[in-house]
Amino acid sequence: MPGSDELVALYDRAGHVVGQAPRSRVRAEGLWHAAGVVLVRSGDGESVYVHLRTADKDIFPSTWDCWAGGVVAAGETPADCARRELAEELGVHGVEPRPLFTKIYDQDTVRCHNFAYEVRWDGPIQHQAEEIVEGRWLSLTELRAWVDDPESPFIPDGREGIQEWFRRYG
């Protein structure tokens, strides 16, 4: 949550939990951590839900993303994180995220293991106002064109994650 300083699980480069630290320290020192991220696809699989992050996010503010998610808290598994973030950010409950892959993002001071999951969902979407400004459904074709355009305002780690998804499944 923006502005909070909860304890975050620390990971090593290989993807193993090695401790915990406050979120502020993880960001300031560029410590390895993890995130649970969920791709929300329509029931027929033809569309993906994308959302605009708020301007006060602690990392990559005011960018579009196709992954609901956040950092893995101390004592939490990536799968638990994915379920929690999906419910908090988009109000999606009652579906079990299916594991996809883990994508490492290591740029500047952001060093993260993104544990990627997917759900199919045709129910209502309810944005968490502190995290999301707006959202909409995009076809897979539209999403691919958007993330392949380096000028589009898309979150960098999310762009890499969905490009990996397209390589594997698209």
N, C-alpha and C positions, 0 to 999 in steps of 0.2 A: 504494500500500500504506500502511496507517495507520502514522504515525510516521516514514515515510521522507521524505527531502527531495530527491527526484530532480529533475532539470531538466525543466521543463514548457515546451512550446511556447507562446509568447505570440502572440496574434492581435490585430488591430485590430478596431474596431467593425464594419467591413465584412466580416470573416471571412478576412483574409489573414494569413499568418504574418509576424511582424515581429521575432522574437527568441526569447529563452529566459530563464527565471528559475527559481530554486528554488521548489518547491511552497509552502514556508512564506511566501515573499514574495508569491506569487500570491494566497494566502489573506489575508494580513495587509493587503495594499494593494488588494485587489479588482481585480486586473489581468485584462484580457481573456484568455481561454484557450479551449480547445475540449475536447470529450469525444467519444469514440466510444461510442454506446449501442446495444444490440441488444435488440429485442423477440423473445422466444422463444415461438413459437406451436407448438401441436401439429401433427402431420402433416396432420390434417384442417382445421386453421385455426380450430377452434371454441374452443380454450382458449389461455390465456397463462400462462406461468410467472411467479409473483410470489415475492419473497423479502424477508425482514426483515434490514435492515442491522444490524451490530453497534453496541453502545453506544459504542465508542471510535472510530468513524469521524470524520474531521476536519471533515466537513460533513454535516448532516442525519442525525445518529446515531439509531438505534432507530426508523427509519421503514421502511415497506414500499415496495417499488419493483417495477416490471415491466420495467425496463431493466437488463440486465447491461452494465456499462461503467465507464469511468473517464477521467481526463484524458489528453490526447494528450501524449506525452513529446516532448522536443526531438528533432528529426530523424525523427519518426514521422508517418505519414499517419493521418487519422481512420479509414480502412478497416483499416490495420494495427492500430491501437489497438482497434478493435471486435473483430477476430479474437483478439487477445491477451487482452483482458478477458473475452470469452466463454469462452475456454479456462481462464483462471485462476479466474474466479469460479464458473462452473457446470460446468466439466469438459467442455464441448461442443467437439468437434473434428470436422474433416472435412466441414464444411458452410460454404459461402461466404455471408456476410451480403449481403443485397440492399439497396442504398441506397434510402432512403425520402424523407427531407427533412432540412433543417437547421432547428432550432428555437432561437431566441435566448432565453436566460434572463438577465434583467438586473434583479436584485432586491438591494437593500442592497449588500453587498460581493461578491456572486456575479455575475460577468459571463462568460457562457459561450455558445459556439456548440455546441449538441448536435447532432452529426451522427448521425442516426438510421438504423438498419439493422434488418432482420428476417431471421430464419431459421425454418424449420420443423424440428421435432425431436421424435422419439418415443423417443430413446435415454435412457440413464441420465443423471441429474443428480448431480454431485458438488460440494458446496459448498466454497468456500475458507473455512475456519474463521475466519481473521482478518477476513473481510469480511461473512460471511453467517451468521445464527443459524439460520434455518429457511426453508423454502419450500414452495410447493404450486401446483397448477394451478387456475386459475379460468376459468369460462366467460366468453366476451366479455360476456354480459349481466351476470354478477356483477361483472366488472371495471368495466364502465361505471357501474353503480350505486355501487360503492365510490368511484371517483374523482370522481363527481359529488357526493358527500357531503363538504362542506367540513370536517366534523368527523373524517373518517377519518384515521388516522395514515399518510398517504401522502406520500412525498417531493415537495416542491413542484415542482421542475423536471420530475420524472417525471410528475407529474399533468398539467402543461401539455403535455408531450410526448404522452402517451397520449390526451388530449383532442383534440390536433391529429390524431393517427392516426385517431380515431373520426370526426372531421370529414371527413377525406380518404377513408378506406377502410371505415369501419364501417357 
